[in-house]
Amino acid sequence: MNIIQLQTQLVDYTASLFHEGFLDDQFTQLQQLQDESNPDFVVEVVSMFFEDSERLINELTKALEQKSVDFKRIDAHVHQLKGSSSSIGAQRVQKMCIMCRNYCDEQNAEGCLKCVQQVKHEYFLIKTKLQTLFKLEQQVLAAGGSIPFPL
């Protein structure tokens, strides 16, 4: 595949992530902070998001397995996850976190459990999609092309 085809594939794939609601403008703002002095900025920030999110999802899972559900603790974890997902533009994860917080307010354990399952699902979807995006970027760079920012 030539550079133009790779760049077109990258642009189209990125556009689909926005169109399908996986990402919002915050991701574009994150990309605009990347420059020659810090070419891996977005990958580094998103990698920290992955690490933090997996820790929070594990904490949420443990908290929901307790006999007595601590809704304040669950809400605190969901609030953190909502903040970190919104900071990278992971819109669908953020929206699910907002729903989970509503179940916490209602002290609805079953609702929280179902919602956290959906948060996990959305998280793993965005993780896979961002990893694919970063691989496409690497292919463009390896072929000698440049990444058209913002995409």
C-alpha positions, 0 to 999 in steps of 0.5 A: 500500500502506498503512503497516500492510501495509508493516509486515506485509510487513517483519515477514514478510520479516524473519522469513523471513530468520531462518527460512531461516537467513540471519540469527541473533540477532546481527542482532537485537542489532545492531538493538537498538543502533540508536536515534534518535541513530543511525537508520542504524546497522544500514545503516552496519554492514552496508555496512561488512560488504559492503565488507569481504566483497567485498575478502576474497572477492577476496583469497580468489579471487586466493589460490586462483588461485596455482600454490602455494596458501598455505593459511595466507593463505586461512585468515586471509582466511576467518577474517576473513570468518567473524568479520565475518559472525558480527558482523552475524548472517549465519549461512549465510556464517559456516557456509560459512567454518567449512567452508572453514577445515576444508579449509584445515586439510586443505590441500585446494585443491579443497575450498577452491575449491568452498567459496569458491564457496559462500561467494560464493554465500551472500554475494551471497544475503545481500547481496541479501536485506539490501538488500531488507530495507533497501528495505522499511524505507525504504518504511515510513518514507517512508509515515510509519510506524515500524520495529517493532524488534526485528523 
